[in-house]
């Protein structure tokens, strides 16, 4: 298998692996976190796990500016979004998670916006009845937050608390929002962004990401798990571009992933 596509029982709300026997709430299976502290979004979906070739491709896009990867990855994101078709509203405003202006100036682009645009192109062909309109300026990141890579789940929540604001509340009032990002790890960023949108008057918020980190729950922690609660491959190399340079074999693997004829 070329990428670790998601499978198995998952929380109906956040998409995380279920850490205990499913608890039925109104017919839904929810993880412990979503039972204890329900997020402001309705549901979060992702295409694959953030590891192996998927991790390499995302890093190539973000840090090596390999924009040729965006088209294929956008189609993968579109497949994840399509799983919401039966329950999500027929008309939604698509909002990419923003970068802080300093980070965007450094990188030169927002990968969430790039992926969202490519996904919408694919969805217009596969789901022409779905009215999805991109609104890249709807959400603002108010401060430059610390990299989430080495933070614990609690530190991640504190790091993004109050980090987002809606630029024009009238533009999202009573609208259904599809929030787009490249990776969902603990869900702290998605929770914070969704909460800002709901407080500004959004009717509902749905979340779609290209990848999701493989969470390891208590009682099932193997020796290679770091103190963040994730496998090292889910967090390493995310702090700065120089940490993500691939060796020859990894670069070849990423090139094969991006240029695979099946996409």
C-alpha positions as semicolon CSV with decimal commas, in nm:
position;residue;x (nm);y (nm);z (nm)
1;X;0,000;0,000;0,000
2;X;0,146;0,334;-0,098
3;X;0,009;0,546;0,187
4;X;-0,127;0,436;0,526
5;X;-0,494;0,501;0,453
6;X;-0,720;0,528;0,757
7;X;-0,915;0,220;0,858
8;X;-1,064;0,056;1,164
9;X;-1,303;0,187;1,430
10;X;-1,274;0,561;1,485
11;X;-1,444;0,837;1,681
12;X;-1,738;0,969;1,481
13;X;-1,656;1,325;1,590
14;X;-1,280;1,374;1,565
15;X;-1,176;1,064;1,369
16;X;-0,929;0,946;1,633
17;X;-0,884;0,575;1,702
18;X;-1,121;0,460;1,972
19;X;-0,926;0,417;2,297
20;X;-1,187;0,194;2,462
21;X;-1,498;0,000;2,365
22;X;-1,726;0,234;2,174
23;X;-1,973;0,431;2,377
24;X;-2,305;0,479;2,206
25;X;-2,433;0,834;2,222
26;X;-2,726;0,903;1,992
27;X;-2,603;0,624;1,767
28;X;-2,250;0,766;1,742
29;X;-1,919;0,619;1,858
30;X;-1,714;0,879;2,043
31;X;-1,365;0,877;2,191
32;X;-1,306;0,975;2,552
33;X;-1,185;1,327;2,464
34;X;-1,496;1,406;2,261
35;X;-1,723;1,265;2,531
36;X;-1,563;1,475;2,803
37;X;-1,505;1,793;2,602
38;X;-1,707;1,798;2,278
39;X;-1,533;2,008;2,011
40;X;-1,703;2,301;1,837
41;X;-1,692;2,114;1,506
42;X;-1,944;1,852;1,394
43;X;-1,699;1,601;1,253
44;X;-1,336;1,576;1,139
45;X;-1,219;1,348;0,858
46;X;-0,877;1,272;0,708
47;X;-0,746;1,072;0,416
48;X;-0,446;0,892;0,566
49;X;-0,211;0,861;0,859
50;X;0,070;1,116;0,886
51;X;0,362;0,877;0,837
52;X;0,579;0,713;0,573
53;X;0,529;0,852;0,223
54;X;0,243;1,078;0,325
55;X;0,464;1,250;0,579
56;X;0,741;1,286;0,321
57;X;0,503;1,432;0,064
58;X;0,358;1,688;0,307
59;X;0,708;1,796;0,410
60;X;0,811;1,822;0,043
61;X;0,514;2,051;-0,019
62;X;0,562;2,270;0,288
63;X;0,938;2,297;0,319
64;X;1,078;2,216;-0,026
65;X;0,803;2,406;-0,211
66;X;0,729;2,102;-0,425
67;X;0,397;2,243;-0,548
68;X;0,366;1,963;-0,802
69;X;0,257;1,749;-0,507
70;X;-0,046;1,966;-0,433
71;X;-0,261;1,841;-0,721
72;X;-0,248;1,477;-0,622
73;X;-0,269;1,551;-0,251
74;X;-0,567;1,775;-0,317
75;X;-0,744;1,483;-0,483
76;X;-0,674;1,272;-0,177
77;X;-0,814;1,546;0,045
78;X;-1,120;1,557;-0,180
79;X;-1,178;1,187;-0,116
80;X;-1,178;1,253;0,258
81;X;-1,419;1,546;0,218
82;X;-1,648;1,330;0,003
83;X;-1,710;1,101;0,301
84;X;-1,905;1,390;0,453
85;X;-2,141;1,420;0,156
86;X;-2,423;1,220;0,315
87;X;-2,440;1,435;0,629
88;X;-2,278;1,773;0,565
89;X;-2,481;2,067;0,429
90;X;-2,517;2,107;0,053
91;X;-2,363;2,455;0,065
92;X;-2,051;2,539;0,266
93;X;-1,788;2,807;0,298
94;X;-1,441;2,651;0,272
95;X;-1,195;2,810;0,515
96;X;-0,826;2,706;0,513
97;X;-0,654;2,724;0,852
98;X;-0,440;3,039;0,823
99;X;-0,072;3,083;0,894
100;X;0,048;3,382;1,091
101;X;0,155;3,658;0,854
102;X;0,521;3,617;0,954
103;X;0,515;3,243;0,884
104;X;0,336;3,296;0,552
105;X;0,589;3,560;0,448
106;X;0,871;3,319;0,531
107;X;0,714;3,023;0,349
108;X;0,557;3,221;0,066
109;X;0,229;3,031;0,065
110;X;-0,025;2,860;0,290
111;X;-0,029;2,486;0,229
112;X;-0,385;2,454;0,366
113;X;-0,512;2,703;0,109
114;X;-0,322;2,531;-0,172
115;X;-0,465;2,191;-0,077
116;X;-0,817;2,335;-0,039
117;X;-0,810;2,485;-0,388
118;X;-0,696;2,158;-0,545
119;X;-0,956;1,959;-0,348
120;X;-1,234;2,191;-0,465
121;X;-1,130;2,138;-0,827
122;X;-1,168;1,762;-0,780
123;X;-1,498;1,794;-0,592
124;X;-1,653;2,014;-0,861
125;X;-1,608;1,719;-1,096
126;X;-1,707;1,440;-0,858
127;X;-1,981;1,622;-0,663
128;X;-2,113;1,903;-0,888
129;X;-2,424;1,939;-0,673
130;X;-2,212;2,042;-0,372
131;X;-2,183;2,422;-0,348
132;X;-1,843;2,486;-0,195
133;X;-1,697;2,838;-0,196
134;X;-1,346;2,908;-0,075
135;X;-1,298;3,197;0,170
136;X;-0,923;3,214;0,240
137;X;-0,941;3,541;0,437
138;X;-1,232;3,449;0,665
139;X;-1,009;3,337;0,952
140;X;-0,699;3,513;1,087
141;X;-0,417;3,385;1,307
142;X;-0,361;3,662;1,558
143;X;-0,023;3,557;1,692
144;X;0,273;3,346;1,588
145;X;0,225;3,029;1,788
146;X;0,506;2,796;1,886
147;X;0,556;2,488;1,669
148;X;0,323;2,215;1,791
149;X;0,563;1,931;1,703
150;X;0,727;1,874;2,042
151;X;0,438;1,984;2,264
152;X;0,220;1,764;2,480
153;X;-0,157;1,761;2,412
154;X;-0,217;2,007;2,698
155;X;0,061;2,237;2,576
156;X;-0,088;2,228;2,226
157;X;-0,426;2,340;2,356
158;X;-0,270;2,629;2,548
159;X;-0,052;2,720;2,252
160;X;-0,346;2,786;2,017
161;X;-0,595;2,918;2,271
162;X;-0,718;3,254;2,146
163;X;-0,489;3,233;1,842
164;X;-0,767;3,276;1,583
165;X;-1,017;3,545;1,499
166;X;-1,281;3,588;1,229
167;X;-1,201;3,883;1,004
168;X;-1,564;3,959;0,916
169;X;-1,827;3,793;1,137
170;X;-2,106;3,885;0,895
171;X;-1,941;3,669;0,629
172;X;-1,968;3,353;0,841
173;X;-2,287;3,426;1,036
174;X;-2,536;3,143;0,986
175;X;-2,305;2,980;0,732
176;X;-2,185;2,620;0,732
177;X;-1,804;2,607;0,734
178;X;-1,564;2,344;0,602
179;X;-1,230;2,400;0,779
180;X;-0,926;2,268;0,589
181;X;-0,576;2,190;0,714
182;X;-0,291;1,960;0,612
183;X;-0,253;1,762;0,937
184;X;-0,464;1,691;1,245
185;X;-0,262;1,573;1,545
186;X;-0,440;1,624;1,877
187;X;-0,711;1,839;1,720
188;X;-0,612;2,144;1,926
189;X;-0,581;2,371;1,621
190;X;-0,908;2,250;1,470
191;X;-1,086;2,294;1,803
192;X;-0,954;2,649;1,850
193;X;-1,033;2,757;1,494
194;X;-1,379;2,600;1,501
195;X;-1,457;2,769;1,832
196;X;-1,367;3,110;1,686
197;X;-1,593;3,046;1,388
198;X;-1,884;2,933;1,605
199;X;-1,845;3,232;1,836
200;X;-1,861;3,456;1,528
201;X;-2,198;3,304;1,439
202;X;-2,119;3,010;1,208
203;X;-2,404;2,758;1,199
204;X;-2,180;2,449;1,187
205;X;-1,814;2,371;1,135
206;X;-1,680;2,058;0,967
207;X;-1,309;1,968;0,945
208;X;-1,112;1,788;0,675
209;X;-0,737;1,726;0,670
210;X;-0,509;1,538;0,437
211;X;-0,353;1,339;0,720
212;X;-0,401;1,255;1,085
213;X;-0,136;1,159;1,338
214;X;-0,143;0,806;1,474
215;X;-0,234;0,853;1,838
216;X;-0,114;0,599;2,094
217;X;-0,346;0,567;2,392
218;X;-0,256;0,489;2,750
219;X;-0,206;0,125;2,821
220;X;-0,091;0,056;2,465
221;X;0,232;0,257;2,452
222;X;0,524;0,080;2,282
223;X;0,886;0,170;2,351
224;X;0,923;0,399;2,048
225;X;0,655;0,644;2,157
226;X;0,776;0,986;2,273
227;X;0,630;1,197;2,554
228;X;0,386;1,372;2,320
229;X;0,181;1,052;2,289
230;X;0,261;1,006;1,919
231;X;0,504;0,793;1,726
232;X;0,826;0,983;1,645
233;X;0,746;0,975;1,271
234;X;0,428;1,172;1,344
235;X;0,609;1,468;1,500
236;X;0,973;1,476;1,404
237;X;1,102;1,721;1,147
238;X;0,809;1,961;1,171
239;X;0,983;2,247;1,344
240;X;1,185;2,400;1,060
241;X;1,266;2,340;0,696
242;X;1,625;2,228;0,764
243;X;1,493;1,943;0,977
244;X;1,298;1,794;0,690
245;X;1,554;1,747;0,416
246;X;1,512;1,402;0,270
247;X;1,792;1,168;0,176
248;X;1,818;1,019;-0,174
249;X;1,602;0,714;-0,098
250;X;1,330;0,918;0,074
251;X;1,329;1,175;-0,208
252;X;1,284;0,897;-0,462
253;X;1,000;0,758;-0,253
254;X;0,829;1,098;-0,241
255;X;0,873;1,148;-0,616
256;X;0,716;0,807;-0,677
257;X;0,429;0,897;-0,443
258;X;0,360;1,228;-0,617
259;X;0,393;1,101;-0,973
260;X;0,216;0,767;-0,932
261;X;0,006;0,707;-1,246
262;X;-0,305;0,605;-1,051
263;X;-0,367;0,969;-0,953
